[in-house]
Amino acid sequence: MEKIILASDSFLKKFVFEKTKFDFDVDPADIDESVFDHLNPKDRVREISLKKCETVHNRHPESMIVAADTLTLLGEETIGKPKDMEEAYRMALSQSDKEILALTGVTLYFPKKGLFTDLSETRITYQKFDRSDLERVFKDNFPLRMASGLGLFIDAPGFTLVKSINGSYTGAYGMPMEIVYKYLHLFD
């Protein structure tokens, strides 16, 4: 298999890819995602991943490209990364005893095969917790790096507050590998 170009510098996406033992390089797309704000969440993540993949493909036309974009929703509200620790507490507390939805659009480019876009949905239910639980697990500023302030990454504070996960485990990290493997096996 040729070298893969990961169109992201997200530490979580790189973490997942490192665990696959694939030979890959990182070349972030750096696009203006705000032009997709008018789309519904599912279309938005698919279109952003497509644009990222196309952008990086233009720089590496002979390489396989993998691009992804993730949105986290609590009900109809998008949850982004907190700006400060107080916002991290507010975001996290809003998820106590609730379910969030992580939507990830994934686009892959294969030389001579073209572009393929797919969608992953992961539902994460958090157990009931309060501010004292968060104060204990938020001992550092790690929540500022995570969408929703919690996250599933094993080093993320919210990892210990998860009650259940339904859907793609790696999709919760922003890189649903079942989609990547599906297309790799199609063209193997």
C-alpha atoms as an extended CHARMM CRD file, in Angstrom:
* protein
*
       188  EXT
         1         1  MET       CA              0.0000000000        0.0000000000        0.0000000000  PROA      1               0.0000000000
         2         2  GLU       CA              1.2460000000        3.4760000000       -0.8430000000  PROA      2               0.0000000000
         3         3  LYS       CA              1.8840000000        6.0330000000        1.8580000000  PROA      3               0.0000000000
         4         4  ILE       CA             -1.2370000000        7.7030000000        3.2230000000  PROA      4               0.0000000000
         5         5  ILE       CA             -1.5120000000       11.4560000000        3.6640000000  PROA      5               0.0000000000
         6         6  LEU       CA             -3.6360000000       12.3930000000        6.6840000000  PROA      6               0.0000000000
         7         7  ALA       CA             -5.2400000000       15.7610000000        5.9420000000  PROA      7               0.0000000000
         8         8  SER       CA             -5.2980000000       16.8330000000        9.5820000000  PROA      8               0.0000000000
         9         9  ASP       CA             -2.9910000000       17.8530000000       12.3930000000  PROA      9               0.0000000000
        10        10  SER       CA             -5.5320000000       16.8540000000       15.0750000000  PROA      10              0.0000000000
        11        11  PHE       CA             -3.6760000000       15.0540000000       17.8450000000  PROA      11              0.0000000000
        12        12  LEU       CA             -6.5400000000       12.5480000000       18.2010000000  PROA      12              0.0000000000
        13        13  LYS       CA             -6.6810000000       11.7090000000       14.4980000000  PROA      13              0.0000000000
        14        14  LYS       CA             -2.8960000000       11.2720000000       14.4700000000  PROA      14              0.0000000000
        15        15  PHE       CA             -3.1310000000        9.1200000000       17.6070000000  PROA      15              0.0000000000
        16        16  VAL       CA             -5.6310000000        6.7750000000       15.9600000000  PROA      16              0.0000000000
        17        17  PHE       CA             -3.5500000000        6.5710000000       12.7760000000  PROA      17              0.0000000000
        18        18  GLU       CA             -0.3650000000        5.8610000000       14.7370000000  PROA      18              0.0000000000
        19        19  LYS       CA             -2.0980000000        2.8780000000       16.3480000000  PROA      19              0.0000000000
        20        20  THR       CA             -2.8540000000        1.3860000000       12.8990000000  PROA      20              0.0000000000
        21        21  LYS       CA              0.8830000000        1.1730000000       12.1190000000  PROA      21              0.0000000000
        22        22  PHE       CA              0.1480000000        2.5990000000        8.6460000000  PROA      22              0.0000000000
        23        23  ASP       CA              2.9320000000        4.4990000000        6.9410000000  PROA      23              0.0000000000
        24        24  PHE       CA              1.5180000000        8.0280000000        6.8060000000  PROA      24              0.0000000000
        25        25  ASP       CA              2.4300000000       11.6870000000        6.6510000000  PROA      25              0.0000000000
        26        26  VAL       CA              0.4410000000       14.6480000000        7.8980000000  PROA      26              0.0000000000
        27        27  ASP       CA             -0.5060000000       17.5750000000        5.6700000000  PROA      27              0.0000000000
        28        28  PRO       CA             -3.3360000000       19.6620000000        7.1870000000  PROA      28              0.0000000000
        29        29  ALA       CA             -5.8380000000       21.1130000000        4.7260000000  PROA      29              0.0000000000
        30        30  ASP       CA             -6.3590000000       24.4360000000        6.5320000000  PROA      30              0.0000000000
        31        31  ILE       CA             -9.6460000000       25.4510000000        4.8930000000  PROA      31              0.0000000000
        32        32  ASP       CA            -12.2960000000       28.0010000000        5.8640000000  PROA      32              0.0000000000
        33        33  GLU       CA            -14.9140000000       25.7510000000        7.4640000000  PROA      33              0.0000000000
        34        34  SER       CA            -17.3100000000       28.6430000000        8.1000000000  PROA      34              0.0000000000
        35        35  VAL       CA            -18.5000000000       28.5410000000        4.4660000000  PROA      35              0.0000000000
        36        36  PHE       CA            -20.2790000000       25.2900000000        5.3950000000  PROA      36              0.0000000000
        37        37  ASP       CA            -22.0840000000       26.6910000000        8.4530000000  PROA      37              0.0000000000
        38        38  HSD       CA            -25.4070000000       26.8730000000        6.5830000000  PROA      38              0.0000000000
        39        39  LEU       CA            -25.5460000000       23.0870000000        6.1060000000  PROA      39              0.0000000000
        40        40  ASN       CA            -27.1910000000       20.6170000000        8.4740000000  PROA      40              0.0000000000
        41        41  PRO       CA            -24.6110000000       18.8240000000       10.6920000000  PROA      41              0.0000000000
        42        42  LYS       CA            -24.4080000000       15.5890000000        8.6610000000  PROA      42              0.0000000000
        43        43  ASP       CA            -23.9540000000       17.3890000000        5.3500000000  PROA      43              0.0000000000
        44        44  ARG       CA            -21.5530000000       19.8570000000        6.9610000000  PROA      44              0.0000000000
        45        45  VAL       CA            -19.0790000000       17.2080000000        8.1910000000  PROA      45              0.0000000000
        46        46  ARG       CA            -19.2410000000       15.3350000000        4.8730000000  PROA      46              0.0000000000
        47        47  GLU       CA            -18.6650000000       18.5010000000        2.8210000000  PROA      47              0.0000000000
        48        48  ILE       CA            -15.8280000000       19.7270000000        5.0370000000  PROA      48              0.0000000000
        49        49  SER       CA            -14.0800000000       16.3480000000        4.8490000000  PROA      49              0.0000000000
        50        50  LEU       CA            -14.5030000000       16.3930000000        1.0630000000  PROA      50              0.0000000000
        51        51  LYS       CA            -13.0380000000       19.9050000000        0.7720000000  PROA      51              0.0000000000
        52        52  LYS       CA            -10.1090000000       18.9720000000        3.0320000000  PROA      52              0.0000000000
        53        53  CYS       CA             -9.4150000000       15.8730000000        0.9560000000  PROA      53              0.0000000000
        54        54  GLU       CA             -9.5860000000       17.7890000000       -2.3410000000  PROA      54              0.0000000000
        55        55  THR       CA             -7.2690000000       20.4900000000       -0.9930000000  PROA      55              0.0000000000
        56        56  VAL       CA             -4.6110000000       18.0090000000        0.0990000000  PROA      56              0.0000000000
        57        57  HSD       CA             -5.0800000000       15.8850000000       -3.0460000000  PROA      57              0.0000000000
        58        58  ASN       CA             -4.0830000000       18.9220000000       -5.1160000000  PROA      58              0.0000000000
        59        59  ARG       CA             -0.7200000000       18.9070000000       -3.2980000000  PROA      59              0.0000000000
        60        60  HSD       CA             -0.2980000000       15.0920000000       -3.4200000000  PROA      60              0.0000000000
        61        61  PRO       CA             -2.1070000000       13.8470000000       -6.5560000000  PROA      61              0.0000000000
        62        62  GLU       CA             -0.4330000000       10.4210000000       -6.5260000000  PROA      62              0.0000000000
        63        63  SER       CA             -1.0400000000        9.6700000000       -2.8430000000  PROA      63              0.0000000000
        64        64  MET       CA             -3.9230000000        8.1800000000       -0.9330000000  PROA      64              0.0000000000
        65        65  ILE       CA             -5.5610000000       10.9390000000        1.1450000000  PROA      65              0.0000000000
        66        66  VAL       CA             -7.7000000000       10.5580000000        4.2730000000  PROA      66              0.0000000000
        67        67  ALA       CA             -9.6330000000       13.5620000000        5.5830000000  PROA      67              0.0000000000
        68        68  ALA       CA            -12.2180000000       13.8140000000        8.3440000000  PROA      68              0.0000000000
        69        69  ASP       CA            -14.3010000000       16.3940000000       10.1620000000  PROA      69              0.0000000000
        70        70  THR       CA            -16.2870000000       15.9340000000       13.3630000000  PROA      70              0.0000000000
        71        71  LEU       CA            -19.1200000000       17.8020000000       15.0560000000  PROA      71              0.0000000000
        72        72  THR       CA            -20.4160000000       17.0020000000       18.5180000000  PROA      72              0.0000000000
        73        73  LEU       CA            -24.1010000000       17.6140000000       19.1970000000  PROA      73              0.0000000000
        74        74  LEU       CA            -26.0690000000       17.7920000000       22.4220000000  PROA      74              0.0000000000
        75        75  GLY       CA            -29.6240000000       17.6700000000       21.1610000000  PROA      75              0.0000000000
        76        76  GLU       CA            -29.6690000000       20.1730000000       18.2960000000  PROA      76              0.0000000000
        77        77  GLU       CA            -26.8160000000       22.2730000000       19.7210000000  PROA      77              0.0000000000
        78        78  THR       CA            -23.2570000000       21.9570000000       18.4230000000  PROA      78              0.0000000000
        79        79  ILE       CA            -20.6750000000       21.6970000000       21.1750000000  PROA      79              0.0000000000
        80        80  GLY       CA            -17.2310000000       23.0290000000       20.2830000000  PROA      80              0.0000000000
        81        81  LYS       CA            -14.0080000000       23.3670000000       22.2050000000  PROA      81              0.0000000000
        82        82  PRO       CA            -14.2620000000       25.4840000000       25.3500000000  PROA      82              0.0000000000
        83        83  LYS       CA            -12.4850000000       28.8500000000       25.3730000000  PROA      83              0.0000000000
        84        84  ASP       CA            -11.5420000000       28.6900000000       29.0580000000  PROA      84              0.0000000000
        85        85  MET       CA            -11.8840000000       26.4060000000       32.0600000000  PROA      85              0.0000000000
        86        86  GLU       CA            -15.1380000000       27.9700000000       33.2630000000  PROA      86              0.0000000000
        87        87  GLU       CA            -16.7160000000       27.2900000000       29.8640000000  PROA      87              0.0000000000
        88        88  ALA       CA            -15.3120000000       23.7270000000       30.0280000000  PROA      88              0.0000000000
        89        89  TYR       CA            -17.1500000000       23.2360000000       33.3260000000  PROA      89              0.0000000000
        90        90  ARG       CA            -20.4020000000       24.6240000000       31.8860000000  PROA      90              0.0000000000
        91        91  MET       CA            -20.1470000000       22.4660000000       28.7530000000  PROA      91              0.0000000000
        92        92  ALA       CA            -19.3020000000       19.3360000000       30.6890000000  PROA      92              0.0000000000
        93        93  LEU       CA            -22.0740000000       19.8460000000       33.2500000000  PROA      93              0.0000000000
        94        94  SER       CA            -24.6140000000       20.2380000000       30.4350000000  PROA      94              0.0000000000
        95        95  GLN       CA            -23.7650000000       16.6450000000       29.4330000000  PROA      95              0.0000000000
        96        96  SER       CA            -24.2530000000       15.0430000000       32.8430000000  PROA      96              0.0000000000
        97        97  ASP       CA            -26.6250000000       12.0620000000       32.5160000000  PROA      97              0.0000000000
        98        98  LYS       CA            -27.1730000000       12.8990000000       28.8220000000  PROA      98              0.0000000000
        99        99  GLU       CA            -26.3140000000       11.5590000000       25.3960000000  PROA      99              0.0000000000
       100       100  ILE       CA            -24.1880000000       13.4040000000       22.8440000000  PROA      100             0.0000000000
       101       101  LEU       CA            -23.7870000000       12.5560000000       19.1740000000  PROA      101             0.0000000000
       102       102  ALA       CA            -20.4060000000       12.6610000000       17.4310000000  PROA      102             0.0000000000
       103       103  LEU       CA            -20.8210000000       12.9680000000       13.6620000000  PROA      103             0.0000000000
       104       104  THR       CA            -17.7370000000       12.4100000000       11.5260000000  PROA      104             0.0000000000
       105       105  GLY       CA            -17.5420000000       12.8550000000        7.7850000000  PROA      105             0.0000000000
       106       106  VAL       CA            -14.6880000000       10.9160000000        6.1900000000  PROA      106             0.0000000000
       107       107  THR       CA            -13.3930000000       11.3310000000        2.6430000000  PROA      107             0.0000000000
       108       108  LEU       CA            -10.7370000000        9.1490000000        1.0820000000  PROA      108             0.0000000000
       109       109  TYR       CA             -8.9760000000        9.6820000000       -2.2130000000  PROA      109             0.0000000000
       110       110  PHE       CA             -7.4280000000        6.7600000000       -4.0400000000  PROA      110             0.0000000000
       111       111  PRO       CA             -5.2750000000        7.4030000000       -7.1190000000  PROA      111             0.0000000000
       112       112  LYS       CA             -7.0480000000        6.0590000000      -10.2180000000  PROA      112             0.0000000000
       113       113  LYS       CA            -10.1780000000        5.2620000000       -8.1480000000  PROA      113             0.0000000000
       114       114  GLY       CA            -11.3830000000        8.6990000000       -7.0380000000  PROA      114             0.0000000000
       115       115  LEU       CA            -13.0280000000       10.2290000000       -3.9860000000  PROA      115             0.0000000000
       116       116  PHE       CA            -15.2870000000        8.4160000000       -1.5300000000  PROA      116             0.0000000000
       117       117  THR       CA            -17.1900000000       10.1190000000        1.3050000000  PROA      117             0.0000000000
       118       118  ASP       CA            -18.9330000000        8.4280000000        4.2070000000  PROA      118             0.0000000000
       119       119  LEU       CA            -20.4770000000        9.3090000000        7.5810000000  PROA      119             0.0000000000
       120       120  SER       CA            -19.9750000000        7.8810000000       11.0660000000  PROA      120             0.0000000000
       121       121  GLU       CA            -22.3500000000        8.4210000000       13.9950000000  PROA      121             0.0000000000
       122       122  THR       CA            -21.3550000000        7.6820000000       17.5870000000  PROA      122             0.0000000000
       123       123  ARG       CA            -23.6880000000        8.1670000000       20.5320000000  PROA      123             0.0000000000
       124       124  ILE       CA            -21.9580000000        8.6990000000       23.8680000000  PROA      124             0.0000000000
       125       125  THR       CA            -23.9330000000        8.6420000000       27.1110000000  PROA      125             0.0000000000
       126       126  TYR       CA            -22.3530000000       10.1690000000       30.1870000000  PROA      126             0.0000000000
       127       127  GLN       CA            -23.1450000000        9.0780000000       33.7140000000  PROA      127             0.0000000000
       128       128  LYS       CA            -24.5370000000       11.5810000000       36.1730000000  PROA      128             0.0000000000
       129       129  PHE       CA            -21.8000000000       13.7950000000       37.6050000000  PROA      129             0.0000000000
       130       130  ASP       CA            -21.4700000000       17.1590000000       39.3230000000  PROA      130             0.0000000000
       131       131  ARG       CA            -18.9260000000       19.9540000000       39.5410000000  PROA      131             0.0000000000
       132       132  SER       CA            -16.9650000000       18.2320000000       42.3220000000  PROA      132             0.0000000000
       133       133  ASP       CA            -16.4440000000       15.2270000000       39.9990000000  PROA      133             0.0000000000
       134       134  LEU       CA            -15.2200000000       17.5860000000       37.2870000000  PROA      134             0.0000000000
       135       135  GLU       CA            -12.9240000000       19.4690000000       39.6580000000  PROA      135             0.0000000000
       136       136  ARG       CA            -11.2570000000       16.1780000000       40.4630000000  PROA      136             0.0000000000
       137       137  VAL       CA            -10.7780000000       15.0980000000       36.8230000000  PROA      137             0.0000000000
       138       138  PHE       CA            -10.0440000000       18.5900000000       35.4320000000  PROA      138             0.0000000000
       139       139  LYS       CA             -6.7470000000       18.9250000000       37.3220000000  PROA      139             0.0000000000
       140       140  ASP       CA             -5.0630000000       20.3680000000       34.2280000000  PROA      140             0.0000000000
       141       141  ASN       CA             -6.1680000000       22.3610000000       31.1930000000  PROA      141             0.0000000000
       142       142  PHE       CA             -6.7150000000       19.2690000000       29.0570000000  PROA      142             0.0000000000
       143       143  PRO       CA            -10.4630000000       19.9850000000       28.6480000000  PROA      143             0.0000000000
       144       144  LEU       CA             -9.5470000000       23.0300000000       26.5700000000  PROA      144             0.0000000000
       145       145  ARG       CA             -8.2440000000       20.6930000000       23.8580000000  PROA      145             0.0000000000
       146       146  MET       CA            -11.4020000000       18.5920000000       23.6440000000  PROA      146             0.0000000000
       147       147  ALA       CA            -14.6670000000       19.3150000000       21.8770000000  PROA      147             0.0000000000
       148       148  SER       CA            -17.3380000000       19.3520000000       24.5860000000  PROA      148             0.0000000000
       149       149  GLY       CA            -14.6580000000       19.6280000000       27.2760000000  PROA      149             0.0000000000
       150       150  LEU       CA            -14.8850000000       15.9290000000       28.1150000000  PROA      150             0.0000000000
       151       151  GLY       CA            -13.7620000000       13.5890000000       25.3480000000  PROA      151             0.0000000000
       152       152  LEU       CA            -13.2080000000        9.8500000000       25.2370000000  PROA      152             0.0000000000
       153       153  PHE       CA             -9.4680000000        9.8080000000       24.7060000000  PROA      153             0.0000000000
       154       154  ILE       CA             -7.9560000000        7.6940000000       27.4790000000  PROA      154             0.0000000000
       155       155  ASP       CA             -5.9880000000       10.6760000000       28.7990000000  PROA      155             0.0000000000
       156       156  ALA       CA             -9.0460000000       12.9650000000       28.6430000000  PROA      156             0.0000000000
       157       157  PRO       CA            -10.7710000000       13.7260000000       31.9460000000  PROA      157             0.0000000000
       158       158  GLY       CA            -14.1850000000       12.7340000000       30.6370000000  PROA      158             0.0000000000
       159       159  PHE       CA            -13.0060000000        9.2070000000       29.8400000000  PROA      159             0.0000000000
       160       160  THR       CA            -13.9400000000        8.1010000000       33.3620000000  PROA      160             0.0000000000
       161       161  LEU       CA            -17.4060000000        9.6640000000       33.1480000000  PROA      161             0.0000000000
       162       162  VAL       CA            -18.6680000000        7.7000000000       30.1250000000  PROA      162             0.0000000000
       163       163  LYS       CA            -21.6060000000        5.4090000000       30.7710000000  PROA      163             0.0000000000
       164       164  SER       CA            -21.9260000000        3.8730000000       27.2890000000  PROA      164             0.0000000000
       165       165  ILE       CA            -20.8710000000        4.2100000000       23.6620000000  PROA      165             0.0000000000
       166       166  ASN       CA            -23.0490000000        3.1920000000       20.7410000000  PROA      166             0.0000000000
       167       167  GLY       CA            -21.4710000000        3.3780000000       17.2990000000  PROA      167             0.0000000000
       168       168  SER       CA            -17.9180000000        3.8100000000       16.1210000000  PROA      168             0.0000000000
       169       169  TYR       CA            -15.4110000000        3.7250000000       18.9520000000  PROA      169             0.0000000000
       170       170  THR       CA            -12.7190000000        5.4390000000       16.8820000000  PROA      170             0.0000000000
       171       171  GLY       CA            -15.3770000000        7.7410000000       15.4190000000  PROA      171             0.0000000000
       172       172  ALA       CA            -15.6380000000        9.2360000000       18.8880000000  PROA      172             0.0000000000
       173       173  TYR       CA            -11.9780000000       10.2170000000       18.4020000000  PROA      173             0.0000000000
       174       174  GLY       CA            -12.7790000000       11.8600000000       15.0680000000  PROA      174             0.0000000000
       175       175  MET       CA            -11.3300000000        9.0910000000       12.8950000000  PROA      175             0.0000000000
       176       176  PRO       CA            -13.7400000000        6.1710000000       12.3100000000  PROA      176             0.0000000000
       177       177  MET       CA            -11.3180000000        3.4770000000       11.2040000000  PROA      177             0.0000000000
       178       178  GLU       CA            -14.0720000000        1.0660000000       10.1850000000  PROA      178             0.0000000000
       179       179  ILE       CA            -14.7690000000        3.4270000000        7.2710000000  PROA      179             0.0000000000
       180       180  VAL       CA            -11.0900000000        3.7150000000        6.3580000000  PROA      180             0.0000000000
       181       181  TYR       CA            -10.6440000000       -0.0730000000        6.4690000000  PROA      181             0.0000000000
       182       182  LYS       CA            -13.8340000000       -0.6290000000        4.4420000000  PROA      182             0.0000000000
       183       183  TYR       CA            -12.4760000000        1.4190000000        1.5330000000  PROA      183             0.0000000000
       184       184  LEU       CA             -8.9310000000        0.0700000000        1.8880000000  PROA      184             0.0000000000
       185       185  HSD       CA            -10.2890000000       -3.4720000000        1.5190000000  PROA      185             0.0000000000
       186       186  LEU       CA            -12.4000000000       -2.4810000000       -1.4860000000  PROA      186             0.0000000000
       187       187  PHE       CA             -9.2840000000       -1.4310000000       -3.3660000000  PROA      187             0.0000000000
       188       188  ASP       CA             -6.7560000000       -3.8660000000       -1.8990000000  PROA      188             0.0000000000
